[in-house]
Amino acid sequence: MNEQTQQAEQMNVLEPHEWRHKTIVAGTEWKNPVGTASGTFQLDACGDYYDVSQMGAICTKGVSPVPWEGNPGPRTAEGPSSMVNSVGLQNPGVDHYLTDELPRLKKLGAMVITNVAGHSDEDYAQVVAKLADSQADMLEINVSCPNVSHGGMSVGTDPVALSRLIKHLRALTSKPMIVKLSPNVTDIVQVAHAAVDAGADALSLINTLVGMRIGINTGKPILANRTGGVSGPAIFPIALSFVWRVRQAIPGIPIIGIGGIDSGEKALEYLYAGANAVEVGAAALVDPTAPMRVARELDDLLDSRPELAAKLAKGQTW
Ligand SMILES: Cc1cc2nc3c(=O)[nH]c(=O)nc-3n(C[C@H](O)[C@H](O)[C@H](O)COP(=O)(O)O)c2cc1C
């Protein structure tokens, strides 16, 4: 595709649009079923590319109780149809988020999902308590962070620790709470049940899979952190099967499908796997307008699928 065609396509994506197919996630209405995935949207970097109020939801970068510097570089490497990142949840902290990015996004009319990060139960609790009276529409608890209080294992890989954390957070907020599951487990259904039984209003899945690259001229890992999280088109069939398995096991729970989405067709597969909505991640790092393009393509595809569209509009799934 030449540059002009690309530009023309982008212009089309940015034209005003009347959304025809909404969805409902944990009682919260989205004007379309497509959101941005955490860590791949930042207002200062992406906000100029499209009208953020026109996305189903904007999910922001994980926020921690205090600023985190993240991991040393190199932090990203390419993989086959994928990327590997070890950004390490760098963020300016919840106080900055509450006075800067969140009010700016709300002023622009965005539906905001705030992604929450922590290294201990107390970290998560501090952030959730501060967000309880904020303008955030939904919270997404990222339980894939290495958990200091559990020896560096992520809390999302241990159903007992996950249950304790979610019960604790449930008592601190009445906001819709999405728990974002890690795929790096033997049995995703077991951790999904633990989150739902402890009070999660919805699940989002998946976060990145553990991966690495090695420089063949150095014989050393490319990432300074050695391993990182794999995302992008390569993980699409894997993530889809995770969503499908959780939907089969837990019929009523709202699910947001994430992983490798770069087209309306792929988003549609997630809806047929039983998701209520999707989030677009790494595709936005290749083309910042990708989340809006996916939303527009999906809106067109749902026109000829009235049964699925009607279910989504009522908060139901396929
Ligand atoms: C650079 C980068 C940063 C990310 N940061 C976060 C984060 O802060 N919190 C989180 O829950 N997920 C984070 N993720 C994971 C994505 O939200 C998403 O779950 C994952 O990349 C799979 O989707 P994709 O294949 O569409 O990218 C990050 C992903 C990337 C590529």
The ligand as an SDF file (V2000), in Angstrom:
LIG
                    3D

 31 33  0  0  0  0  0  0  0  0999 V2000
    4.5060   -1.7270   25.5050 C   0  0  0  0  0  0  0  0  0  0  0  0
    3.4060   -2.4300   26.2530 C   0  0  0  0  0  0  0  0  0  0  0  0
    3.0530   -1.9990   27.5280 C   0  0  0  0  0  0  0  0  0  0  0  0
    2.0380   -2.6400   28.2460 C   0  0  0  0  0  0  0  0  0  0  0  0
    1.6850   -2.1790   29.4890 N   0  0  0  0  0  0  0  0  0  0  0  0
    0.6530   -2.7650   30.1680 C   0  0  0  0  0  0  0  0  0  0  0  0
    0.2190   -2.2520   31.4330 C   0  0  0  0  0  0  0  0  0  0  0  0
    0.6980   -1.2340   31.9430 O   0  0  0  0  0  0  0  0  0  0  0  0
   -0.7860   -2.9180   32.0810 N   0  0  0  0  0  0  0  0  0  0  0  0
   -1.3970   -4.0290   31.5330 C   0  0  0  0  0  0  0  0  0  0  0  0
   -2.3010   -4.5910   32.1530 O   0  0  0  0  0  0  0  0  0  0  0  0
   -1.0210   -4.5090   30.3210 N   0  0  0  0  0  0  0  0  0  0  0  0
   -0.0220   -3.9010   29.6360 C   0  0  0  0  0  0  0  0  0  0  0  0
    0.3520   -4.3810   28.3950 N   0  0  0  0  0  0  0  0  0  0  0  0
   -0.3540   -5.5600   27.8250 C   0  0  0  0  0  0  0  0  0  0  0  0
   -1.4420   -5.1420   26.8170 C   0  0  0  0  0  0  0  0  0  0  0  0
   -2.4140   -4.3120   27.4120 O   0  0  0  0  0  0  0  0  0  0  0  0
   -2.1250   -6.3800   26.1860 C   0  0  0  0  0  0  0  0  0  0  0  0
   -2.7480   -7.1340   27.2000 O   0  0  0  0  0  0  0  0  0  0  0  0
   -1.1350   -7.2820   25.4450 C   0  0  0  0  0  0  0  0  0  0  0  0
   -0.1530   -6.5140   24.7660 O   0  0  0  0  0  0  0  0  0  0  0  0
   -1.8200   -8.2030   24.4330 C   0  0  0  0  0  0  0  0  0  0  0  0
   -2.5390   -7.4590   23.4670 O   0  0  0  0  0  0  0  0  0  0  0  0
   -1.9180   -7.0840   22.0080 P   0  0  0  0  0  0  0  0  0  0  0  0
   -1.4420   -8.3620   21.3920 O   0  0  0  0  0  0  0  0  0  0  0  0
   -3.0760   -6.4570   21.2680 O   0  0  0  0  0  0  0  0  0  0  0  0
   -0.8220   -6.1270   22.2670 O   0  0  0  0  0  0  0  0  0  0  0  0
    1.3630   -3.7480   27.6630 C   0  0  0  0  0  0  0  0  0  0  0  0
    1.7090   -4.1650   26.3650 C   0  0  0  0  0  0  0  0  0  0  0  0
    2.7060   -3.5110   25.6550 C   0  0  0  0  0  0  0  0  0  0  0  0
    3.0300   -3.9750   24.2590 C   0  0  0  0  0  0  0  0  0  0  0  0
  1  2  1  0
  2  3  1  0
  2 30  2  0
  3  4  2  0
  4  5  1  0
  4 28  1  0
  5  6  2  0
  6  7  1  0
  6 13  1  0
  7  8  2  0
  7  9  1  0
  9 10  1  0
 10 11  2  0
 10 12  1  0
 12 13  2  0
 13 14  1  0
 14 15  1  0
 14 28  1  0
 15 16  1  0
 16 17  1  0
 16 18  1  0
 18 19  1  0
 18 20  1  0
 20 21  1  0
 20 22  1  0
 22 23  1  0
 23 24  1  0
 24 25  2  0
 24 26  1  0
 24 27  1  0
 28 29  2  0
 29 30  1  0
 30 31  1  0
M  END
$$$$
